[in-house]
Amino acid sequence: MESQGAGLAKRLATLLSGLMECMCFAGIIFGWASLVYVLKGLHYFEDLCKPVANMTVNATHETGCSEQDEQFSLIFTIGSFMNNFMTFPTGCIFDRFGTLAARLLAIFLYTGGTLLISFSTAATALMLFPAMSLLSIGGILLILTNMQVGNLFGKHRSTIITLYNGAFDSSSAVFLIIKLLYEKGLILRDMFLFITACSAWHLIRTFFLMPKQHIPYPLPPGYSYGMTCRKSQSYHTYEERQPAHRGGSNDLQSEPVLAEADRSPNDFLSKGHKEPPVRSFQSCVISKLFFWHLVWLSVIQLRHYFFIGTLNPMLEHLAEKNTALVSTYTNAFAFTQLCGVLCAPWNGLILDRHKRRRGKDGSTHGASDSLTDLRSCVLSLAVTVVQSVGFSVCATVPVLPVQYATFILQVLSRSFLYGGNAAFLAIAFPLEHFGKLYGLVMGLSALVSLLQYPCFALVKGPLNGNPFYVNIGLTVIILLGFVNPLMVFWEYQRREKEQATEGNSSLSSSPKKADVESPI
């Protein structure tokens, strides 16, 4: 067994390397606007443009055309759809086969995507369709396996989950770096071959800094993971060493510990009461809590995807085809994405604030951990909707300088959105269903995200490139997101009443038991 100091160092190495992995690789597709600028410079899909009389080839490149923009928008639509839709089957793989199998699949898909982009040309531009889909699926699997790292750090669990999701958002700045290096003369193929070579680092981290199965929560004493130089049980997770039944043994290495998140969401009894069975996956899916959370995620995500997918043509419309201005604002947008890793932990602090309060006064005022966790979600979910409405309103204003405020609110909203989504699912539902529920909610929201393409076609067609009315419609739809925090608050109140009722029942039964036993 590893010493305490070595164990802490290994956990910090896992945390920091996972942060780097999410920040540099997992969500690079969302920097699509920067890559589109490069691809237009390399004449991808330029053959679809029909030159107008008295217009030179260079002028055609500078202004682009609606057919070319539609192809780029379609690539992003499909890629972002695969990023979410495939989360459910990959989440099932993660739950069923564990971390090792899921990460090896992620590395294989991600490497395939980078290789396809490396060897694509303007003549083989259609290779971008499968390439971006592979990058999306591989990236979401990487962050899915990394979010369990929060289980290693107890009371900071939600903060780390949101931090990783913020790093996922910040990884979109990788395409900005590629754009800047391209403008300095570097070749796109060489840059993506370098990213491909980084797969070796992913493999090293998979075998030495990640478990074979899953990281349990709460973490048992003496828990270790990852390969070591000697044959030991450290590579096998705690759950693999659990016996088939619970006995009366006090050996923490052999007796499983049921996490608070592993219990039924209706379990708010005191520890002295018998625990009900873990809630089934089906009952979680058909619950109102899950449905309204799905609506919350879907409407806000659709707004973000439409904005990112149409950012380049929108900037061209507002800048009146001034390529220098388009480049400046594209860089500004990509730079703000770097701040995602700084913004996301704020949401984690909101979610974990009751744990810090408990650490100071040593009490949760009668509420169980799962109940106080759920209460913290209300503020987190509501703040996310407010930020999203502000972002959408600013994006609707057809004034170019206002887009700086749009970029700031967009990165704030997006970092809160995905971090809050993962943390809420881990809090409100049993942990053993996390991978499937996370995958399902992302997959179903992906179906809604497909609406971004008809929205784009509407802008390019009947609206003549002006997205004003579509932006107003999306802003109104976002208001549906306010229902989710209200539903969570009502659920919190209901469970709090159940807990109080159970507590009163226990107290009223105690004297009766004493009366019977006293004559003996």
N, C-alpha and C positions, 0 to 999 in steps of 0.2 A: 504494500500500500504506500502511496506517495506521502511524503511528509507534508505538513500543513503549509509550509512556505512554498514548496514546489507546486503543491496543488493550486494555491492562490495565483502563482505566477502563470501556471498553465491556463487557468480560467481567464486571466487578463489577456493572455496571448490569444485565446480563442475569441474573446470579445473584440479586441482591436483588429485582429486579422479578418474577422467577420464583418466588422464595420468597413474596412478597406474593400473587401470583396463586394459588398452591397453598393458602396460609393463609386467604384470604378467599373463595375460590370453589369449589375443586376437589371437596371432600368434604363439603359442607354437609348432605347427606342424613343423615349419621350423627349429626347433632344433632336427630334426629327427635323425641326425647322432649320437647324444649323446644317444638317447633312443634306437637306434639299438644296440649300445654297451651293454646296460643293457639287452635287450631282447635276445641277443645271449648268455649272461651269464645265462639266465633263460631257455635256450634250446628251444626257440620258433622256430618252423619250422626246428629243427635239424633232425627230422625224414626223411626229404627230402634228407639229405646228405647220400651218399653211402660210407661207410668207405673203405679206400684203404687197401690192405694187409700190415701188419706190422705197422699199424697206430693205436694208442690208441684212446680211446674215448676223452680224454683231448686234444689230438693233433687235433682231428676233430673239437672240439669246438674252439680251438685257431685260426685255419686257416679258418674255415667255409667252405662253398662250393658255387658254382655258383647258384645252385637251391635255396638255402636259401637266398642268396643275391637278386635273382630275385623276391622272394616273398616280401621282405622288400622294394625293389624298386617299386613293383607294388602297395603296400599299400600307399607309398608316392605319387606315380603318381595319384592314384584315389583320395587321400585326398586333394592334391594340386589342382586337377581338380575341385573337389567339392567346394573348397575354392573360386574359381573364377566363375565357371559356375553358381552356385546357387546365386551369388550376384545379378543377374538380377531379378529373382522372389522375392528375399528378399528385393531388392531395391524398387520394385513395392509395396510390403507390407508396407515398410517404408513411401513411398510417399502417399499411399492411406489411411492407417490406423494410421499413426503417430508413434511417438517414443515409447509410452507405449506398444502398441501391438507388435512392432518389438523387443523390449527388452525382453518382457516376452517369446516370441518365442525363442530368442537367449539363454536365461537362461535355458529353457527347453531342447533344443538341446545340449547345452554344458554340462549340468548335466548328460544327458543320455550318452554322450561320455565318461566322466570321470568314470561313474559307470561301463560301459562295460570294460574299461581297468582295473579297480580295481579288478573285479572278473574274469578276463581272466587268463588262465594258458597256459602252453606249449601244453596241450591237446586240448585246445579251442582257439588256436592262431588265428583262422579265425575271432574271434570277433574283432580283430584289424581293419579289413576292415571297418565295420560300425562305429566303435568307432572313428577312425581318421577322417572319413567323417563328423560325427556329431560335433566333435571339430572344424573342419574347418568352417562349416556353421555357428555355433554359434559364433565363433570368429570373422568372417567377419561382422556379424550383429552387434556385440558389437562396433567394430570400426566405422562402418557406422553410427550408432546413435550418436557416440561421436564426429565425425568430425564437426557437426554443432555447437559445443561449441565455435569454432572460431568466430562465429557470435556475441558472447557476448563481444568481445574485439576489434571491429572496425578495426583500421589500422594494427593490429597485426594478422588479420584473417588468412592469408596464412602461417605465421610463426607457428601458433598453429596447423593448419591442417597438416603441414609437421612434426611438433613435435610429434603429435599423431601417424602418420605413422611411424616415427622413433621408437616410443615406441612399436608399433606393431612388428617391426623387432627385437627389443631387447628382446621381450618376448620369442624368441627362446632359450634364455639362461636358461629358466625354466627347460628344459630337461637336461641341464648341471648340474644344482643343484640336480636334481633327480639322475643323474649318480654319482655325488660325494657322495651324501647321501647313495646311494646303496652300494658304495664301503666301506662306513663306517659301513654298517650292517643294515641299515633301509630296511624295506620291501616295495616293489613297491605298493602293495595294500594299505598300510597305507598312503603312500604319496598321492595317487590319491583320497583316501577317504577324506583327508584334503582339496584337491582342490575342491572336490564336496561340502564340507561344506561351502566353500566360496561363494556359490550361494546365501546364505542368505544376504551377503554383497551386491551382485549385485542387489537383490530385494530392499534393503533399498535405495540404490542410485537411482534406477529407480523411486521410488515413491516420494522421497524428493529432489533430486538434478537434475532431468531431467524433461522436459516438457511433457505434454500428447501428443501434436502434434509435432510441429516443432518450432525451434528458428528462428525468422525472421531476414532478413538482408536488409537494415541497421536496427539496433535496435531502436525501438520507445522509447521516453521518458517514464519512469515509468514502463517499462516492468518487469514482474515478472513471476515466474514459480515454479513448484513443489508444493507438498502438504504442507499446513500449519495447525495449530491447530484450526483455525477458518474457517468458510465457507466463501470463497471469490472467486474472479475471478482469483486469482494468479495461480491456477493450469492449467487454460486454456490459451492456447497460444494467442498471439496477432492476428494471422490470424483467430482464431475462433470467435473473437469479431468484425470482419470487417462487415460493412453493405453490402447489396447487390449491391449498386451503390455508386458512388462518389458524394458527395455534396460539397457545398461551406464551410462546417464547418471547423473551425481551430482546432477542438478537436482532438489531436493526439492520444487519446485513442480509437477513433471510426473511424477515417479516415485512410485507408491503405496507406502505403508509398511504392512506387515501387522501389525495390532495383536496383542498377546499373546492378547487375548480372542477375536480372529478366527481363531486357529488351532484345530486340533482339540484337544479336551480330552485326547487321548492324546499330544499333542506336548509332550514334556518333554526333547527333545534339546537339546544345546548349539547355539549359533548357527552353529557350523561345519558342522552336519549339514543335509542336505536336508530341507526342510519337506514333510510330507505334505499332501495336499489338504484343504481345509476340510471339516469333518464335515457331512454332509447333515442337513437338517431332520428327515427321517423317523427317522434313527438316533438323533437326540437325543430324540425323542418316545418311542420304544420302549425307552429305556434305563431301568435300575433306578433310576438317580440321579434321573431326572425323575419316575418313578412315586412314589417315596417322598417326594419333595419335594411332589408334589401331595397326598399323604395328609396330610403335615405341615400344609400350608396349609389344606386343607379342614376338618379336624377342629377346628382352633383358630378358624378363621373362623366356622364354624357356631356355636361357643360364643359368640363375640362378637355375632353377628347376633341370636341368640336373646335375649341379654341386653339389647341396645339396643332391639329390637323390642317387648320385654315390660316394659321398665323402668317405664313409667307405671303399668300395672295392678299390677305387683309392688309398687311403692311405695305404691299405694293399699291393697293387701292388708296390707302390714306396718304402715302408718300408720293402719289401720282407718278409711279414708275421710276422714282429716283433711286437707283441701285445703291448709292452711297448711304442714303438714309435707311434703306432696307437692311443693309449690312450692319449699320450702327445699332438699330433697334433689335435686330436678331441677336447680336452679341450681348446687348443689355439683358434680353430675356434669358439667354443661356447663363449669364453670370448670376442672375438672381436665383436660378435653379440650384446653384451651389449652396445657397443658404438653407436649403431644405433640411440638411442634417443639423443645422443650428435651431431651426424652428420646431421640428418635431418633438424634441424632448420637453418642450413647454407643455404639450398635451400630456406627456407621461407624468409630469409633475402634478398636473390637475388630477390625473387618475390615481396617483400614489399619495396624495396629500394626507389622506386619513391615516395612512400607515406611519407617516412622520409624526402626526399628532398623537397616535397611540404610543409611539416610541417615547414621547415626552411625558405624557400623563399616565402611561401604563394601562390605559383603559380604552375600550371602544364604545363606552356608554351603553353596554348591553347588546350591541349589535354584533353579529358574526362577521367574519372577514368578507364572505361572499356578499352579504347585504350592504356593507359599507362600500365595497368595490362597485356594486351596481349603482349606488347613490352617486358615486363620483362620475359615473358615465353620463349622467344627465347633463351636467355642465359641459363636459367635453363634446358631446354630440350637438348641443345647442350652439356653442361657440363656433363649431365647424360650419353650421348652416349660415350663421351670421356672416362669417368670413366669405363664404361662397356667394351669398347675395351681393355683398360689396364688390367682389371681384367681377361678377357678371354685370353689375350696373356700370362699372368703369369700362368694361370691355364693350359695352353698348354705345358709349359716347364716341362719336366719330371724329375725335380730335387726337392727333398723333402724340403730343406730349402727355396726355392723360394715360397713355398706355404704360408709362413708367409705373404709375400707381397700380395699374392692372397687373403688371408683372409681379409686384410685391405681394399684392393680395392673393394672386394665383398660387404662388409658392407657399404662402401661409396656409391657404385653404387646402391645398393638395397634401401637404405634409401632415396636417391634422386629419385629413380624410382617411388615408390608408393606415396610419398608425392607430387612429382611433378605431377603425374597423377591426383590425387584428386584435387589439387589446379588448374590445367589447366582446368579441366571440370567445376569447379565452376566459373572460370573466362570467359571462351570462350563461354559458353552456358547458357541459362536461368536457374536460380536457381531452379525453380519449376520442372525442369526435371532432377535435379542432381542425385537423387536416381536411376532413371531408366537408365540414361546414364552411371553412374558409374557401375551399375550392368551389363549393356549390354556390355560395353567395357571389363569388367573383365570376363564375361561369354564367349564372343567370343575369348578372348585371352586364355581362358582355353582349348578351342578346339585345339589351336596350341600347348599348353603345353603337350598334349597327345603324341606328337612326341618324348618326352623324353624317353618313354618306348621302342619304336623300336630302338632308338639310343643306349639305354642300352643293348638291345638284340644284336645289331650289335657289340658292344664292347666285350660282353661276348662270342659271337660266332665267326664270321670270324676274328675279330681282336685280339682274344686270350687275352682279358683283358686289352689291351693297347688302351686308349681313345685318342691317339694323333691325328689321322686323323679326328675323330669326332669333337674334340676341334677346329681344324683348320677350318672345315666347319662351325661351329657355330660362330666363330670369323668373318668370311667373311659375314655371314648373318646379324650380328649385324650392319654392315655398312649401311644397309638399314635405320637404325634409324636416320641417318643424314638428310634424306629427310624431316622429321617432323619439325624440327626448321626452315628449309628453307621455308616450306609451311606457317608456322605461320608468318614468317617475311614478305613474300609476301602479306599475308592477312592483316597484320598490315599496310603495305604501301598502299594497296588498300583502306582500310577504312580511312586512314589519308587523302588521296586524296578526298574521298567522303565528309569528314568533311569540308575540305577546299572549295570544290565546293559549298556545302550548305551554308557555311558562306558568300561566295562571292555573291551568289544569294540573300541572305537576305539584304546585303548592297545595291545592285543595285536596289532592289524593294523599299527601303525606300524613296528615293527622289521623286519617282513617286507618292507615297502615299501622300507625303507632298505637292506636286504641286496641287493635287486635293483638298486637305483640306484647303489650304491657303486662297482661296477666301471666304470660309465660315467664 
